Amino acid sequence: MPLVLVHVKNEESILGEVDEMPNPDDTLIIIKNPRRRDGKDVHYLDIAVTTVIYPYERVNFVELLPGAEEEEIVSFIRE
């Protein structure tokens, strides 16, 4: 699942996963496992919430972060 950082208007940014990359035609974004960037709970969400839907009119922009599979870089090492 791609990891995203969603910058919501007048709120702290939300870190979470999305099932697929956002498309330009989308009108909302669905975020799974929402949390603050430091991993703490979002203060205005219930503790049991696992999925949040934001309309794009409430979103300033979305950052796509590298996932675990993208961080694994294989390169040639000379011994």
mmCIF file of the N, C-alpha and C atoms, coordinates in Angstrom:
data_MODEL
# 
_entry.id   MODEL 
# 
loop_
_atom_site.group_PDB 
_atom_site.id 
_atom_site.type_symbol 
_atom_site.label_atom_id 
_atom_site.label_alt_id 
_atom_site.label_comp_id 
_atom_site.label_asym_id 
_atom_site.label_entity_id 
_atom_site.label_seq_id 
_atom_site.pdbx_PDB_ins_code 
_atom_site.Cartn_x 
_atom_site.Cartn_y 
_atom_site.Cartn_z 
_atom_site.occupancy 
_atom_site.B_iso_or_equiv 
_atom_site.pdbx_formal_charge 
_atom_site.auth_seq_id 
_atom_site.auth_comp_id 
_atom_site.auth_asym_id 
_atom_site.auth_atom_id 
_atom_site.pdbx_PDB_model_num 
ATOM 1   N N  . MET A 1 1  ? 0.835   -1.175 0.000   1.00 0.00 ? 1  MET A N  1 
ATOM 2   C CA . MET A 1 1  ? 0.000   0.000  0.000   1.00 0.00 ? 1  MET A CA 1 
ATOM 3   C C  . MET A 1 1  ? 0.883   1.242  0.000   1.00 0.00 ? 1  MET A C  1 
ATOM 4   N N  . PRO A 1 2  ? 0.613   2.166  -0.881  1.00 0.00 ? 2  PRO A N  1 
ATOM 5   C CA . PRO A 1 2  ? 1.386   3.414  -0.886  1.00 0.00 ? 2  PRO A CA 1 
ATOM 6   C C  . PRO A 1 2  ? 1.144   4.229  0.395   1.00 0.00 ? 2  PRO A C  1 
ATOM 7   N N  . LEU A 1 3  ? 2.204   4.823  0.890   1.00 0.00 ? 3  LEU A N  1 
ATOM 8   C CA . LEU A 1 3  ? 2.161   5.660  2.078   1.00 0.00 ? 3  LEU A CA 1 
ATOM 9   C C  . LEU A 1 3  ? 2.029   7.112  1.647   1.00 0.00 ? 3  LEU A C  1 
ATOM 10  N N  . VAL A 1 4  ? 1.082   7.846  2.264   1.00 0.00 ? 4  VAL A N  1 
ATOM 11  C CA . VAL A 1 4  ? 0.844   9.238  1.889   1.00 0.00 ? 4  VAL A CA 1 
ATOM 12  C C  . VAL A 1 4  ? 0.833   10.128 3.129   1.00 0.00 ? 4  VAL A C  1 
ATOM 13  N N  . LEU A 1 5  ? 1.173   11.388 2.899   1.00 0.00 ? 5  LEU A N  1 
ATOM 14  C CA . LEU A 1 5  ? 1.062   12.418 3.912   1.00 0.00 ? 5  LEU A CA 1 
ATOM 15  C C  . LEU A 1 5  ? 0.085   13.447 3.364   1.00 0.00 ? 5  LEU A C  1 
ATOM 16  N N  . VAL A 1 6  ? -1.104  13.515 3.983   1.00 0.00 ? 6  VAL A N  1 
ATOM 17  C CA . VAL A 1 6  ? -2.176  14.381 3.498   1.00 0.00 ? 6  VAL A CA 1 
ATOM 18  C C  . VAL A 1 6  ? -2.191  15.654 4.333   1.00 0.00 ? 6  VAL A C  1 
ATOM 19  N N  . HIS A 1 7  ? -2.072  16.794 3.672   1.00 0.00 ? 7  HIS A N  1 
ATOM 20  C CA . HIS A 1 7  ? -2.095  18.087 4.341   1.00 0.00 ? 7  HIS A CA 1 
ATOM 21  C C  . HIS A 1 7  ? -3.521  18.634 4.284   1.00 0.00 ? 7  HIS A C  1 
ATOM 22  N N  . VAL A 1 8  ? -4.221  18.523 5.416   1.00 0.00 ? 8  VAL A N  1 
ATOM 23  C CA . VAL A 1 8  ? -5.610  18.946 5.530   1.00 0.00 ? 8  VAL A CA 1 
ATOM 24  C C  . VAL A 1 8  ? -5.639  20.428 5.905   1.00 0.00 ? 8  VAL A C  1 
ATOM 25  N N  . LYS A 1 9  ? -6.557  21.175 5.322   1.00 0.00 ? 9  LYS A N  1 
ATOM 26  C CA . LYS A 1 9  ? -6.673  22.610 5.602   1.00 0.00 ? 9  LYS A CA 1 
ATOM 27  C C  . LYS A 1 9  ? -6.970  22.845 7.079   1.00 0.00 ? 9  LYS A C  1 
ATOM 28  N N  . ASN A 1 10 ? -6.221  23.748 7.683   1.00 0.00 ? 10 ASN A N  1 
ATOM 29  C CA . ASN A 1 10 ? -6.382  24.165 9.077   1.00 0.00 ? 10 ASN A CA 1 
ATOM 30  C C  . ASN A 1 10 ? -6.224  23.039 10.094  1.00 0.00 ? 10 ASN A C  1 
ATOM 31  N N  . GLU A 1 11 ? -5.524  21.963 9.727   1.00 0.00 ? 11 GLU A N  1 
ATOM 32  C CA . GLU A 1 11 ? -5.262  20.851 10.640  1.00 0.00 ? 11 GLU A CA 1 
ATOM 33  C C  . GLU A 1 11 ? -3.826  20.372 10.433  1.00 0.00 ? 11 GLU A C  1 
ATOM 34  N N  . GLU A 1 12 ? -3.369  19.508 11.341  1.00 0.00 ? 12 GLU A N  1 
ATOM 35  C CA . GLU A 1 12 ? -2.067  18.885 11.158  1.00 0.00 ? 12 GLU A CA 1 
ATOM 36  C C  . GLU A 1 12 ? -2.139  17.879 10.021  1.00 0.00 ? 12 GLU A C  1 
ATOM 37  N N  . SER A 1 13 ? -1.011  17.623 9.384   1.00 0.00 ? 13 SER A N  1 
ATOM 38  C CA . SER A 1 13 ? -1.008  16.641 8.298   1.00 0.00 ? 13 SER A CA 1 
ATOM 39  C C  . SER A 1 13 ? -1.221  15.240 8.864   1.00 0.00 ? 13 SER A C  1 
ATOM 40  N N  . ILE A 1 14 ? -1.793  14.373 8.023   1.00 0.00 ? 14 ILE A N  1 
ATOM 41  C CA . ILE A 1 14 ? -2.158  13.008 8.415   1.00 0.00 ? 14 ILE A CA 1 
ATOM 42  C C  . ILE A 1 14 ? -1.333  12.025 7.587   1.00 0.00 ? 14 ILE A C  1 
ATOM 43  N N  . LEU A 1 15 ? -0.715  11.070 8.264   1.00 0.00 ? 15 LEU A N  1 
ATOM 44  C CA . LEU A 1 15 ? 0.047   10.020 7.607   1.00 0.00 ? 15 LEU A CA 1 
ATOM 45  C C  . LEU A 1 15 ? -0.824  8.771  7.552   1.00 0.00 ? 15 LEU A C  1 
ATOM 46  N N  . GLY A 1 16 ? -0.797  8.051  6.448   1.00 0.00 ? 16 GLY A N  1 
ATOM 47  C CA . GLY A 1 16 ? -1.588  6.834  6.326   1.00 0.00 ? 16 GLY A CA 1 
ATOM 48  C C  . GLY A 1 16 ? -1.327  6.124  5.015   1.00 0.00 ? 16 GLY A C  1 
ATOM 49  N N  . GLU A 1 17 ? -2.025  5.038  4.807   1.00 0.00 ? 17 GLU A N  1 
ATOM 50  C CA . GLU A 1 17 ? -1.885  4.258  3.585   1.00 0.00 ? 17 GLU A CA 1 
ATOM 51  C C  . GLU A 1 17 ? -3.133  4.419  2.720   1.00 0.00 ? 17 GLU A C  1 
ATOM 52  N N  . VAL A 1 18 ? -2.936  4.283  1.410   1.00 0.00 ? 18 VAL A N  1 
ATOM 53  C CA . VAL A 1 18 ? -4.049  4.282  0.460   1.00 0.00 ? 18 VAL A CA 1 
ATOM 54  C C  . VAL A 1 18 ? -3.963  3.001  -0.360  1.00 0.00 ? 18 VAL A C  1 
ATOM 55  N N  . ASP A 1 19 ? -5.119  2.510  -0.836  1.00 0.00 ? 19 ASP A N  1 
ATOM 56  C CA . ASP A 1 19 ? -5.130  1.279  -1.627  1.00 0.00 ? 19 ASP A CA 1 
ATOM 57  C C  . ASP A 1 19 ? -4.466  1.470  -2.983  1.00 0.00 ? 19 ASP A C  1 
ATOM 58  N N  . GLU A 1 20 ? -4.687  2.644  -3.573  1.00 0.00 ? 20 GLU A N  1 
ATOM 59  C CA . GLU A 1 20 ? -4.080  2.944  -4.868  1.00 0.00 ? 20 GLU A CA 1 
ATOM 60  C C  . GLU A 1 20 ? -3.720  4.417  -4.917  1.00 0.00 ? 20 GLU A C  1 
ATOM 61  N N  . MET A 1 21 ? -2.852  4.761  -5.834  1.00 0.00 ? 21 MET A N  1 
ATOM 62  C CA . MET A 1 21 ? -2.421  6.149  -5.976  1.00 0.00 ? 21 MET A CA 1 
ATOM 63  C C  . MET A 1 21 ? -3.606  7.030  -6.363  1.00 0.00 ? 21 MET A C  1 
ATOM 64  N N  . PRO A 1 22 ? -3.677  8.248  -5.820  1.00 0.00 ? 22 PRO A N  1 
ATOM 65  C CA . PRO A 1 22 ? -4.771  9.158  -6.174  1.00 0.00 ? 22 PRO A CA 1 
ATOM 66  C C  . PRO A 1 22 ? -4.715  9.547  -7.653  1.00 0.00 ? 22 PRO A C  1 
ATOM 67  N N  . ASN A 1 23 ? -5.882  9.672  -8.269  1.00 0.00 ? 23 ASN A N  1 
ATOM 68  C CA . ASN A 1 23 ? -5.998  10.090 -9.661  1.00 0.00 ? 23 ASN A CA 1 
ATOM 69  C C  . ASN A 1 23 ? -6.454  11.544 -9.716  1.00 0.00 ? 23 ASN A C  1 
ATOM 70  N N  . PRO A 1 24 ? -6.137  12.247 -10.792 1.00 0.00 ? 24 PRO A N  1 
ATOM 71  C CA . PRO A 1 24 ? -6.581  13.644 -10.913 1.00 0.00 ? 24 PRO A CA 1 
ATOM 72  C C  . PRO A 1 24 ? -8.104  13.794 -10.940 1.00 0.00 ? 24 PRO A C  1 
ATOM 73  N N  . ASP A 1 25 ? -8.835  12.760 -11.341 1.00 0.00 ? 25 ASP A N  1 
ATOM 74  C CA . ASP A 1 25 ? -10.291 12.822 -11.421 1.00 0.00 ? 25 ASP A CA 1 
ATOM 75  C C  . ASP A 1 25 ? -10.986 12.541 -10.092 1.00 0.00 ? 25 ASP A C  1 
ATOM 76  N N  . ASP A 1 26 ? -10.261 12.099 -9.078  1.00 0.00 ? 26 ASP A N  1 
ATOM 77  C CA . ASP A 1 26 ? -10.863 11.759 -7.782  1.00 0.00 ? 26 ASP A CA 1 
ATOM 78  C C  . ASP A 1 26 ? -11.417 13.002 -7.089  1.00 0.00 ? 26 ASP A C  1 
ATOM 79  N N  . THR A 1 27 ? -12.476 12.807 -6.315  1.00 0.00 ? 27 THR A N  1 
ATOM 80  C CA . THR A 1 27 ? -13.056 13.907 -5.533  1.00 0.00 ? 27 THR A CA 1 
ATOM 81  C C  . THR A 1 27 ? -12.833 13.715 -4.035  1.00 0.00 ? 27 THR A C  1 
ATOM 82  N N  . LEU A 1 28 ? -12.304 12.545 -3.641  1.00 0.00 ? 28 LEU A N  1 
ATOM 83  C CA . LEU A 1 28 ? -12.017 12.284 -2.244  1.00 0.00 ? 28 LEU A CA 1 
ATOM 84  C C  . LEU A 1 28 ? -10.838 11.343 -2.138  1.00 0.00 ? 28 LEU A C  1 
ATOM 85  N N  . ILE A 1 29 ? -10.267 11.284 -0.945  1.00 0.00 ? 29 ILE A N  1 
ATOM 86  C CA . ILE A 1 29 ? -9.154  10.377 -0.684  1.00 0.00 ? 29 ILE A CA 1 
ATOM 87  C C  . ILE A 1 29 ? -9.500  9.540  0.541   1.00 0.00 ? 29 ILE A C  1 
ATOM 88  N N  . ILE A 1 30 ? -9.240  8.249  0.460   1.00 0.00 ? 30 ILE A N  1 
ATOM 89  C CA . ILE A 1 30 ? -9.521  7.309  1.542   1.00 0.00 ? 30 ILE A CA 1 
ATOM 90  C C  . ILE A 1 30 ? -8.187  6.905  2.162   1.00 0.00 ? 30 ILE A C  1 
ATOM 91  N N  . ILE A 1 31 ? -8.025  7.208  3.439   1.00 0.00 ? 31 ILE A N  1 
ATOM 92  C CA . ILE A 1 31 ? -6.778  6.945  4.151   1.00 0.00 ? 31 ILE A CA 1 
ATOM 93  C C  . ILE A 1 31 ? -7.010  5.863  5.189   1.00 0.00 ? 31 ILE A C  1 
ATOM 94  N N  . LYS A 1 32 ? -6.170  4.843  5.161   1.00 0.00 ? 32 LYS A N  1 
ATOM 95  C CA . LYS A 1 32 ? -6.238  3.764  6.158   1.00 0.00 ? 32 LYS A CA 1 
ATOM 96  C C  . LYS A 1 32 ? -5.140  3.967  7.192   1.00 0.00 ? 32 LYS A C  1 
ATOM 97  N N  . ASN A 1 33 ? -5.406  3.568  8.415   1.00 0.00 ? 33 ASN A N  1 
ATOM 98  C CA . ASN A 1 33 ? -4.484  3.712  9.542   1.00 0.00 ? 33 ASN A CA 1 
ATOM 99  C C  . ASN A 1 33 ? -4.013  5.158  9.698   1.00 0.00 ? 33 ASN A C  1 
ATOM 100 N N  . PRO A 1 34 ? -4.947  6.109  9.841   1.00 0.00 ? 34 PRO A N  1 
ATOM 101 C CA . PRO A 1 34 ? -4.541  7.513  9.961   1.00 0.00 ? 34 PRO A CA 1 
ATOM 102 C C  . PRO A 1 34 ? -3.832  7.779  11.287  1.00 0.00 ? 34 PRO A C  1 
ATOM 103 N N  . ARG A 1 35 ? -2.775  8.577  11.205  1.00 0.00 ? 35 ARG A N  1 
ATOM 104 C CA . ARG A 1 35 ? -1.998  8.958  12.379  1.00 0.00 ? 35 ARG A CA 1 
ATOM 105 C C  . ARG A 1 35 ? -1.256  10.252 12.065  1.00 0.00 ? 35 ARG A C  1 
ATOM 106 N N  . ARG A 1 36 ? -0.735  10.888 13.095  1.00 0.00 ? 36 ARG A N  1 
ATOM 107 C CA . ARG A 1 36 ? 0.097   12.066 12.865  1.00 0.00 ? 36 ARG A CA 1 
ATOM 108 C C  . ARG A 1 36 ? 1.450   11.605 12.340  1.00 0.00 ? 36 ARG A C  1 
ATOM 109 N N  . ARG A 1 37 ? 2.206   12.523 11.837  1.00 0.00 ? 37 ARG A N  1 
ATOM 110 C CA . ARG A 1 37 ? 3.501   12.170 11.250  1.00 0.00 ? 37 ARG A CA 1 
ATOM 111 C C  . ARG A 1 37 ? 4.432   11.513 12.269  1.00 0.00 ? 37 ARG A C  1 
ATOM 112 N N  . ASP A 1 38 ? 4.312   11.878 13.531  1.00 0.00 ? 38 ASP A N  1 
ATOM 113 C CA . ASP A 1 38 ? 5.150   11.285 14.575  1.00 0.00 ? 38 ASP A CA 1 
ATOM 114 C C  . ASP A 1 38 ? 4.598   9.956  15.091  1.00 0.00 ? 38 ASP A C  1 
ATOM 115 N N  . GLY A 1 39 ? 3.496   9.476  14.500  1.00 0.00 ? 39 GLY A N  1 
ATOM 116 C CA . GLY A 1 39 ? 2.923   8.184  14.872  1.00 0.00 ? 39 GLY A CA 1 
ATOM 117 C C  . GLY A 1 39 ? 1.853   8.252  15.938  1.00 0.00 ? 39 GLY A C  1 
ATOM 118 N N  . LYS A 1 40 ? 1.621   9.420  16.509  1.00 0.00 ? 40 LYS A N  1 
ATOM 119 C CA . LYS A 1 40 ? 0.609   9.568  17.561  1.00 0.00 ? 40 LYS A CA 1 
ATOM 120 C C  . LYS A 1 40 ? -0.788  9.626  16.942  1.00 0.00 ? 40 LYS A C  1 
ATOM 121 N N  . ASP A 1 41 ? -1.804  9.432  17.792  1.00 0.00 ? 41 ASP A N  1 
ATOM 122 C CA . ASP A 1 41 ? -3.198  9.477  17.335  1.00 0.00 ? 41 ASP A CA 1 
ATOM 123 C C  . ASP A 1 41 ? -3.585  10.885 16.904  1.00 0.00 ? 41 ASP A C  1 
ATOM 124 N N  . VAL A 1 42 ? -4.517  10.962 15.958  1.00 0.00 ? 42 VAL A N  1 
ATOM 125 C CA . VAL A 1 42 ? -5.072  12.235 15.527  1.00 0.00 ? 42 VAL A CA 1 
ATOM 126 C C  . VAL A 1 42 ? -6.098  12.650 16.568  1.00 0.00 ? 42 VAL A C  1 
ATOM 127 N N  . HIS A 1 43 ? -5.973  13.853 17.111  1.00 0.00 ? 43 HIS A N  1 
ATOM 128 C CA . HIS A 1 43 ? -6.769  14.253 18.275  1.00 0.00 ? 43 HIS A CA 1 
ATOM 129 C C  . HIS A 1 43 ? -8.271  14.319 18.002  1.00 0.00 ? 43 HIS A C  1 
ATOM 130 N N  . TYR A 1 44 ? -8.705  14.567 16.785  1.00 0.00 ? 44 TYR A N  1 
ATOM 131 C CA . TYR A 1 44 ? -10.134 14.688 16.509  1.00 0.00 ? 44 TYR A CA 1 
ATOM 132 C C  . TYR A 1 44 ? -10.761 13.388 15.994  1.00 0.00 ? 44 TYR A C  1 
ATOM 133 N N  . LEU A 1 45 ? -9.985  12.302 15.946  1.00 0.00 ? 45 LEU A N  1 
ATOM 134 C CA . LEU A 1 45 ? -10.518 11.000 15.534  1.00 0.00 ? 45 LEU A CA 1 
ATOM 135 C C  . LEU A 1 45 ? -10.628 10.081 16.743  1.00 0.00 ? 45 LEU A C  1 
ATOM 136 N N  . ASP A 1 46 ? -11.641 9.229  16.746  1.00 0.00 ? 46 ASP A N  1 
ATOM 137 C CA . ASP A 1 46 ? -11.800 8.224  17.787  1.00 0.00 ? 46 ASP A CA 1 
ATOM 138 C C  . ASP A 1 46 ? -10.649 7.226  17.688  1.00 0.00 ? 46 ASP A C  1 
ATOM 139 N N  . ILE A 1 47 ? -10.271 6.630  18.798  1.00 0.00 ? 47 ILE A N  1 
ATOM 140 C CA . ILE A 1 47 ? -9.146  5.690  18.827  1.00 0.00 ? 47 ILE A CA 1 
ATOM 141 C C  . ILE A 1 47 ? -9.401  4.473  17.940  1.00 0.00 ? 47 ILE A C  1 
ATOM 142 N N  . ALA A 1 48 ? -10.652 4.050  17.809  1.00 0.00 ? 48 ALA A N  1 
ATOM 143 C CA . ALA A 1 48 ? -10.994 2.845  17.048  1.00 0.00 ? 48 ALA A CA 1 
ATOM 144 C C  . ALA A 1 48 ? -11.070 3.077  15.532  1.00 0.00 ? 48 ALA A C  1 
ATOM 145 N N  . VAL A 1 49 ? -10.925 4.313  15.058  1.00 0.00 ? 49 VAL A N  1 
ATOM 146 C CA . VAL A 1 49 ? -11.042 4.618  13.626  1.00 0.00 ? 49 VAL A CA 1 
ATOM 147 C C  . VAL A 1 49 ? -9.850  4.024  12.869  1.00 0.00 ? 49 VAL A C  1 
ATOM 148 N N  . THR A 1 50 ? -10.156 3.295  11.791  1.00 0.00 ? 50 THR A N  1 
ATOM 149 C CA . THR A 1 50 ? -9.100  2.711  10.962  1.00 0.00 ? 50 THR A CA 1 
ATOM 150 C C  . THR A 1 50 ? -9.076  3.279  9.553   1.00 0.00 ? 50 THR A C  1 
ATOM 151 N N  . THR A 1 51 ? -10.158 3.946  9.135   1.00 0.00 ? 51 THR A N  1 
ATOM 152 C CA . THR A 1 51 ? -10.243 4.511  7.789   1.00 0.00 ? 51 THR A CA 1 
ATOM 153 C C  . THR A 1 51 ? -10.926 5.870  7.854   1.00 0.00 ? 51 THR A C  1 
ATOM 154 N N  . VAL A 1 52 ? -10.361 6.844  7.109   1.00 0.00 ? 52 VAL A N  1 
ATOM 155 C CA . VAL A 1 52 ? -10.916 8.190  7.056   1.00 0.00 ? 52 VAL A CA 1 
ATOM 156 C C  . VAL A 1 52 ? -11.081 8.577  5.591   1.00 0.00 ? 52 VAL A C  1 
ATOM 157 N N  . ILE A 1 53 ? -12.186 9.256  5.282   1.00 0.00 ? 53 ILE A N  1 
ATOM 158 C CA . ILE A 1 53 ? -12.444 9.735  3.921   1.00 0.00 ? 53 ILE A CA 1 
ATOM 159 C C  . ILE A 1 53 ? -12.467 11.260 3.969   1.00 0.00 ? 53 ILE A C  1 
ATOM 160 N N  . TYR A 1 54 ? -11.581 11.888 3.197   1.00 0.00 ? 54 TYR A N  1 
ATOM 161 C CA . TYR A 1 54 ? -11.529 13.345 3.104   1.00 0.00 ? 54 TYR A CA 1 
ATOM 162 C C  . TYR A 1 54 ? -11.911 13.777 1.699   1.00 0.00 ? 54 TYR A C  1 
ATOM 163 N N  . PRO A 1 55 ? -12.804 14.755 1.563   1.00 0.00 ? 55 PRO A N  1 
ATOM 164 C CA . PRO A 1 55 ? -13.046 15.328 0.233   1.00 0.00 ? 55 PRO A CA 1 
ATOM 165 C C  . PRO A 1 55 ? -11.838 16.209 -0.126  1.00 0.00 ? 55 PRO A C  1 
ATOM 166 N N  . TYR A 1 56 ? -11.498 16.260 -1.401  1.00 0.00 ? 56 TYR A N  1 
ATOM 167 C CA . TYR A 1 56 ? -10.323 17.032 -1.821  1.00 0.00 ? 56 TYR A CA 1 
ATOM 168 C C  . TYR A 1 56 ? -10.475 18.526 -1.565  1.00 0.00 ? 56 TYR A C  1 
ATOM 169 N N  . GLU A 1 57 ? -11.685 19.020 -1.381  1.00 0.00 ? 57 GLU A N  1 
ATOM 170 C CA . GLU A 1 57 ? -11.840 20.440 -1.079  1.00 0.00 ? 57 GLU A CA 1 
ATOM 171 C C  . GLU A 1 57 ? -11.306 20.781 0.306   1.00 0.00 ? 57 GLU A C  1 
ATOM 172 N N  . ARG A 1 58 ? -11.090 19.769 1.169   1.00 0.00 ? 58 ARG A N  1 
ATOM 173 C CA . ARG A 1 58 ? -10.492 19.979 2.499   1.00 0.00 ? 58 ARG A CA 1 
ATOM 174 C C  . ARG A 1 58 ? -8.990  19.722 2.509   1.00 0.00 ? 58 ARG A C  1 
ATOM 175 N N  . VAL A 1 59 ? -8.420  19.308 1.362   1.00 0.00 ? 59 VAL A N  1 
ATOM 176 C CA . VAL A 1 59 ? -7.020  18.912 1.286   1.00 0.00 ? 59 VAL A CA 1 
ATOM 177 C C  . VAL A 1 59 ? -6.220  19.961 0.516   1.00 0.00 ? 59 VAL A C  1 
ATOM 178 N N  . ASN A 1 60 ? -5.100  20.416 1.097   1.00 0.00 ? 60 ASN A N  1 
ATOM 179 C CA . ASN A 1 60 ? -4.202  21.329 0.387   1.00 0.00 ? 60 ASN A CA 1 
ATOM 180 C C  . ASN A 1 60 ? -3.392  20.572 -0.656  1.00 0.00 ? 60 ASN A C  1 
ATOM 181 N N  . PHE A 1 61 ? -2.703  19.524 -0.219  1.00 0.00 ? 61 PHE A N  1 
ATOM 182 C CA . PHE A 1 61 ? -1.952  18.678 -1.150  1.00 0.00 ? 61 PHE A CA 1 
ATOM 183 C C  . PHE A 1 61 ? -1.630  17.352 -0.491  1.00 0.00 ? 61 PHE A C  1 
ATOM 184 N N  . VAL A 1 62 ? -1.183  16.385 -1.317  1.00 0.00 ? 62 VAL A N  1 
ATOM 185 C CA . VAL A 1 62 ? -0.879  15.035 -0.860  1.00 0.00 ? 62 VAL A CA 1 
ATOM 186 C C  . VAL A 1 62 ? 0.557   14.715 -1.242  1.00 0.00 ? 62 VAL A C  1 
ATOM 187 N N  . GLU A 1 63 ? 1.351   14.262 -0.269  1.00 0.00 ? 63 GLU A N  1 
ATOM 188 C CA . GLU A 1 63 ? 2.718   13.823 -0.534  1.00 0.00 ? 63 GLU A CA 1 
ATOM 189 C C  . GLU A 1 63 ? 2.727   12.303 -0.611  1.00 0.00 ? 63 GLU A C  1 
ATOM 190 N N  . LEU A 1 64 ? 3.350   11.762 -1.642  1.00 0.00 ? 64 LEU A N  1 
ATOM 191 C CA . LEU A 1 64 ? 3.517   10.321 -1.770  1.00 0.00 ? 64 LEU A CA 1 
ATOM 192 C C  . LEU A 1 64 ? 4.896   9.970  -1.228  1.00 0.00 ? 64 LEU A C  1 
ATOM 193 N N  . LEU A 1 65 ? 4.933   9.160  -0.178  1.00 0.00 ? 65 LEU A N  1 
ATOM 194 C CA . LEU A 1 65 ? 6.183   8.814  0.487   1.00 0.00 ? 65 LEU A CA 1 
ATOM 195 C C  . LEU A 1 65 ? 6.676   7.454  0.016   1.00 0.00 ? 65 LEU A C  1 
ATOM 196 N N  . PRO A 1 66 ? 7.993   7.262  0.021   1.00 0.00 ? 66 PRO A N  1 
ATOM 197 C CA . PRO A 1 66 ? 8.516   5.957  -0.397  1.00 0.00 ? 66 PRO A CA 1 
ATOM 198 C C  . PRO A 1 66 ? 8.114   4.873  0.592   1.00 0.00 ? 66 PRO A C  1 
ATOM 199 N N  . GLY A 1 67 ? 7.710   3.726  0.066   1.00 0.00 ? 67 GLY A N  1 
ATOM 200 C CA . GLY A 1 67 ? 7.336   2.593  0.912   1.00 0.00 ? 67 GLY A CA 1 
ATOM 201 C C  . GLY A 1 67 ? 8.531   1.720  1.212   1.00 0.00 ? 67 GLY A C  1 
ATOM 202 N N  . ALA A 1 68 ? 8.316   0.644  1.923   1.00 0.00 ? 68 ALA A N  1 
ATOM 203 C CA . ALA A 1 68 ? 9.405   -0.259 2.310   1.00 0.00 ? 68 ALA A CA 1 
ATOM 204 C C  . ALA A 1 68 ? 10.067  -0.891 1.091   1.00 0.00 ? 68 ALA A C  1 
ATOM 205 N N  . GLU A 1 69 ? 9.260   -1.248 0.080   1.00 0.00 ? 69 GLU A N  1 
ATOM 206 C CA . GLU A 1 69 ? 9.847   -1.882 -1.098  1.00 0.00 ? 69 GLU A CA 1 
ATOM 207 C C  . GLU A 1 69 ? 10.654  -0.896 -1.931  1.00 0.00 ? 69 GLU A C  1 
ATOM 208 N N  . GLU A 1 70 ? 10.314  0.390  -1.876  1.00 0.00 ? 70 GLU A N  1 
ATOM 209 C CA . GLU A 1 70 ? 11.061  1.398  -2.608  1.00 0.00 ? 70 GLU A CA 1 
ATOM 210 C C  . GLU A 1 70 ? 12.337  1.793  -1.887  1.00 0.00 ? 70 GLU A C  1 
ATOM 211 N N  . GLU A 1 71 ? 12.370  1.630  -0.563  1.00 0.00 ? 71 GLU A N  1 
ATOM 212 C CA . GLU A 1 71 ? 13.553  1.986  0.200   1.00 0.00 ? 71 GLU A CA 1 
ATOM 213 C C  . GLU A 1 71 ? 14.664  0.962  0.044   1.00 0.00 ? 71 GLU A C  1 
ATOM 214 N N  . GLU A 1 72 ? 14.319  -0.244 -0.355  1.00 0.00 ? 72 GLU A N  1 
ATOM 215 C CA . GLU A 1 72 ? 15.306  -1.276 -0.542  1.00 0.00 ? 72 GLU A CA 1 
ATOM 216 C C  . GLU A 1 72 ? 16.025  -1.049 -1.862  1.00 0.00 ? 72 GLU A C  1 
ATOM 217 N N  . ILE A 1 73 ? 17.222  -0.498 -1.794  1.00 0.00 ? 73 ILE A N  1 
ATOM 218 C CA . ILE A 1 73 ? 17.966  -0.196 -3.012  1.00 0.00 ? 73 ILE A CA 1 
ATOM 219 C C  . ILE A 1 73 ? 19.062  -1.229 -3.162  1.00 0.00 ? 73 ILE A C  1 
ATOM 220 N N  . VAL A 1 74 ? 19.088  -1.853 -4.311  1.00 0.00 ? 74 VAL A N  1 
ATOM 221 C CA . VAL A 1 74 ? 20.118  -2.842 -4.591  1.00 0.00 ? 74 VAL A CA 1 
ATOM 222 C C  . VAL A 1 74 ? 21.148  -2.166 -5.484  1.00 0.00 ? 74 VAL A C  1 
ATOM 223 N N  . SER A 1 75 ? 22.384  -2.210 -5.074  1.00 0.00 ? 75 SER A N  1 
ATOM 224 C CA . SER A 1 75 ? 23.423  -1.604 -5.884  1.00 0.00 ? 75 SER A CA 1 
ATOM 225 C C  . SER A 1 75 ? 24.637  -2.533 -5.905  1.00 0.00 ? 75 SER A C  1 
ATOM 226 N N  . PHE A 1 76 ? 25.549  -2.238 -6.789  1.00 0.00 ? 76 PHE A N  1 
ATOM 227 C CA . PHE A 1 76 ? 26.760  -3.034 -6.891  1.00 0.00 ? 76 PHE A CA 1 
ATOM 228 C C  . PHE A 1 76 ? 27.759  -2.581 -5.833  1.00 0.00 ? 76 PHE A C  1 
ATOM 229 N N  . ILE A 1 77 ? 28.310  -3.543 -5.141  1.00 0.00 ? 77 ILE A N  1 
ATOM 230 C CA . ILE A 1 77 ? 29.287  -3.239 -4.101  1.00 0.00 ? 77 ILE A CA 1 
ATOM 231 C C  . ILE A 1 77 ? 30.591  -3.919 -4.465  1.00 0.00 ? 77 ILE A C  1 
ATOM 232 N N  . ARG A 1 78 ? 31.634  -3.153 -4.479  1.00 0.00 ? 78 ARG A N  1 
ATOM 233 C CA . ARG A 1 78 ? 32.949  -3.708 -4.804  1.00 0.00 ? 78 ARG A CA 1 
ATOM 234 C C  . ARG A 1 78 ? 33.620  -4.145 -3.507  1.00 0.00 ? 78 ARG A C  1 
ATOM 235 N N  . GLU A 1 79 ? 34.026  -5.394 -3.454  1.00 0.00 ? 79 GLU A N  1 
ATOM 236 C CA . GLU A 1 79 ? 34.675  -5.906 -2.238  1.00 0.00 ? 79 GLU A CA 1 
ATOM 237 C C  . GLU A 1 79 ? 36.157  -5.969 -2.394  1.00 0.00 ? 79 GLU A C  1 
# 
